[in-house]
Amino acid sequence: MRETSVSRGQCFQKADGTGIVFKVIELVDRAHMPHARLSRLDNPSEERVIAVTALRDKRLFVPASAGALPVRERQDAADLTLEPAPGD
């Protein structure tokens, strides 16, 4: 398999606005092209095999940390603010 800049354990977030985050669980060779087997962070039973070139395409995926929340969840969390109780 050719050298790649993607490694096991790295996380990538879909760039389509859904904010889905995947973790690389294995690098595989498909048709003599490097691919990554990914597991979805919020649903580890969902796996996909994606070409490494697609993972490196910023129009499709962006790097994310393992503890990253999908964009939508981060926005929802930011909207949660503690309001003072009436009379405080």
Backbone bond lengths (Angstrom), bond angles and torsions (degrees), N, CA, C in turn:
res aa  C-N    CA-C-N  psi(-1)  N-CA   C-N-CA  omega(-1)  CA-C   N-CA-C  phi
1 M - - - 1.446 - - 1.521 108.78 -
2 R 1.322 115.79 141.72 1.450 120.52 179.68 1.535 111.06 -70.09
3 E 1.332 114.29 157.68 1.472 120.97 176.96 1.527 109.43 -65.71
4 T 1.322 116.37 137.23 1.460 120.61 178.44 1.517 109.59 -128.27
5 S 1.309 116.21 163.09 1.457 119.82 175.77 1.524 110.47 -98.31
6 V 1.310 116.68 10.49 1.460 122.51 176.78 1.519 107.12 -106.66
7 S 1.330 115.83 136.83 1.460 118.35 -179.82 1.518 110.94 -133.31
8 R 1.302 113.86 161.60 1.458 121.86 179.15 1.531 109.35 -56.98
9 G 1.325 116.10 136.48 1.452 121.40 179.12 1.516 113.94 95.32
10 Q 1.333 118.03 -17.50 1.457 120.90 178.38 1.522 109.94 -68.73
11 C 1.320 115.73 150.44 1.461 121.14 178.52 1.516 110.18 -117.04
12 F 1.317 115.01 145.44 1.456 122.49 179.01 1.517 109.14 -134.98
13 Q 1.325 115.46 141.04 1.457 122.03 179.16 1.512 108.54 -109.87
14 K 1.330 116.14 136.25 1.454 119.38 177.09 1.516 108.77 -63.33
15 A 1.321 116.11 139.86 1.456 121.71 -177.12 1.530 112.43 -94.10
16 D 1.323 116.80 13.05 1.466 120.13 -176.19 1.524 113.75 -90.27
17 G 1.327 116.84 7.63 1.456 119.86 179.17 1.510 114.25 94.41
18 T 1.331 117.56 -13.32 1.466 119.50 178.15 1.520 110.73 -74.78
19 G 1.339 116.04 -26.10 1.452 120.45 178.53 1.513 114.65 74.30
20 I 1.309 118.22 14.20 1.461 120.93 -179.46 1.519 109.31 -66.55
21 V 1.352 115.91 132.46 1.457 121.66 -177.95 1.522 109.43 -111.43
22 F 1.333 115.53 132.62 1.458 122.38 178.47 1.524 109.87 -119.19
23 K 1.325 116.27 150.46 1.463 122.51 176.29 1.527 108.36 -116.07
24 V 1.328 116.31 135.60 1.465 121.18 178.24 1.525 108.16 -73.36
25 I 1.327 116.34 121.02 1.465 119.53 178.70 1.525 112.66 -106.77
26 E 1.336 115.80 -16.48 1.460 118.48 179.43 1.526 109.13 -166.11
27 L 1.315 116.10 144.27 1.463 121.09 172.39 1.517 107.39 -101.61
28 V 1.322 116.20 133.44 1.463 121.36 -176.57 1.524 109.25 -132.94
29 D 1.322 115.48 161.26 1.457 122.29 178.28 1.526 107.57 -109.23
30 R 1.316 116.59 117.52 1.461 121.71 177.36 1.512 107.89 -121.87
31 A 1.296 116.39 121.42 1.471 122.31 179.34 1.523 110.58 53.27
32 H 1.327 115.47 40.77 1.469 123.19 178.89 1.531 112.96 62.25
33 M 1.323 115.97 26.16 1.465 122.43 177.31 1.531 107.64 -126.05
34 P 1.340 117.95 137.75 1.466 119.76 179.27 1.530 111.57 -71.81
35 H 1.302 114.73 130.84 1.458 123.12 177.28 1.524 108.44 -128.16
36 A 1.316 115.67 162.78 1.467 121.19 176.63 1.526 108.10 -123.71
37 R 1.325 114.54 135.26 1.469 119.63 172.35 1.522 105.47 -90.56
38 L 1.324 115.94 122.84 1.460 122.32 -173.73 1.518 110.68 -114.58
39 S 1.325 114.73 148.83 1.450 122.09 174.68 1.520 107.73 -121.01
40 R 1.295 116.69 133.95 1.468 121.16 -179.53 1.532 109.18 -71.95
41 L 1.328 117.81 131.19 1.467 120.99 -176.05 1.517 112.51 -63.91
42 D 1.321 118.28 -40.20 1.465 119.92 -177.55 1.519 113.34 -86.76
43 N 1.323 117.58 -3.62 1.459 122.65 177.50 1.529 107.91 -154.76
44 P 1.351 117.57 77.06 1.470 121.08 -172.98 1.529 115.62 -57.44
45 S 1.329 117.56 -18.05 1.467 118.06 178.56 1.525 111.69 -75.45
46 E 1.333 117.59 -14.18 1.463 121.22 176.85 1.521 108.83 -88.66
47 E 1.314 115.29 116.16 1.462 121.26 -179.59 1.521 110.07 -122.32
48 R 1.333 114.19 151.78 1.463 121.21 176.72 1.517 108.79 -141.20
49 V 1.320 115.79 153.82 1.456 121.51 172.96 1.527 106.09 -113.18
50 I 1.339 115.24 120.52 1.457 122.03 -175.14 1.525 108.90 -125.34
51 A 1.317 117.33 139.27 1.464 121.17 175.76 1.525 109.15 -62.48
52 V 1.325 116.10 139.84 1.463 120.97 179.14 1.528 110.27 -59.17
53 T 1.318 117.49 -36.28 1.465 119.38 178.62 1.534 111.03 -61.71
54 A 1.321 117.46 -34.20 1.468 120.84 177.32 1.528 110.14 -70.18
55 L 1.334 117.43 -39.51 1.467 120.39 178.40 1.524 111.40 -63.13
56 R 1.314 116.80 -31.84 1.466 121.21 -178.56 1.535 112.39 -85.46
57 D 1.321 117.76 -7.27 1.461 122.36 179.56 1.533 108.12 -83.29
58 K 1.338 116.93 110.59 1.467 122.66 -175.67 1.532 112.59 -63.43
59 R 1.322 117.26 -15.72 1.465 119.50 175.75 1.523 111.19 -75.72
60 L 1.346 116.44 -19.71 1.456 121.09 -176.92 1.532 113.30 -107.75
61 F 1.345 116.48 -42.75 1.469 121.86 -176.63 1.517 110.14 -140.96
62 V 1.329 115.70 148.88 1.463 121.25 173.45 1.523 107.55 -126.82
63 P 1.340 117.90 146.60 1.459 120.04 178.32 1.532 110.60 -60.10
64 A 1.317 115.95 145.05 1.468 122.06 178.30 1.521 108.24 -139.99
65 S 1.317 117.34 160.25 1.460 120.12 176.43 1.524 108.88 -88.54
66 A 1.332 116.23 158.71 1.467 121.15 -177.66 1.518 111.64 -60.46
67 G 1.331 117.52 -28.96 1.457 120.81 179.81 1.512 113.30 -92.96
68 A 1.330 116.15 9.50 1.468 119.78 -175.28 1.515 111.22 -68.09
69 L 1.310 114.11 139.20 1.453 119.78 170.55 1.512 107.25 -90.84
70 P 1.318 117.28 146.04 1.448 118.46 173.91 1.525 109.65 -56.59
71 V 1.324 117.22 152.13 1.460 122.65 -176.41 1.522 110.85 -50.52
72 R 1.302 118.27 -46.31 1.462 121.84 -177.03 1.529 110.50 -60.48
73 E 1.342 118.14 -42.80 1.462 121.19 179.72 1.514 111.02 -68.39
74 R 1.339 118.14 -36.01 1.465 120.54 177.26 1.516 109.71 -63.58
75 Q 1.337 117.32 -41.23 1.457 120.85 179.93 1.520 110.38 -66.28
76 D 1.344 116.80 -41.87 1.460 120.16 178.20 1.519 110.54 -61.90
77 A 1.334 117.84 -41.68 1.460 121.82 179.71 1.524 110.56 -65.41
78 A 1.315 117.00 -36.76 1.459 120.27 179.18 1.521 110.77 -67.89
79 D 1.327 117.31 -28.69 1.458 121.18 179.41 1.520 112.01 -75.25
80 L 1.334 117.14 -18.23 1.454 120.81 179.25 1.523 109.03 -80.89
81 T 1.285 115.77 110.32 1.451 119.53 177.36 1.514 107.70 -125.33
82 L 1.298 115.27 147.95 1.453 119.06 179.35 1.521 108.66 -81.62
83 E 1.297 115.18 119.36 1.454 120.97 177.62 1.522 107.93 -95.77
84 P 1.319 117.60 139.27 1.466 118.43 177.78 1.524 110.09 -64.82
85 A 1.322 115.09 143.33 1.463 120.66 177.95 1.530 108.85 -67.42
86 P 1.312 117.64 147.11 1.459 119.57 177.81 1.525 110.42 -54.95
87 G 1.308 116.42 134.79 1.457 121.29 179.95 1.521 113.75 91.73
88 D 1.362 118.03 -5.21 1.478 120.74 179.26 1.505 110.70 -82.80
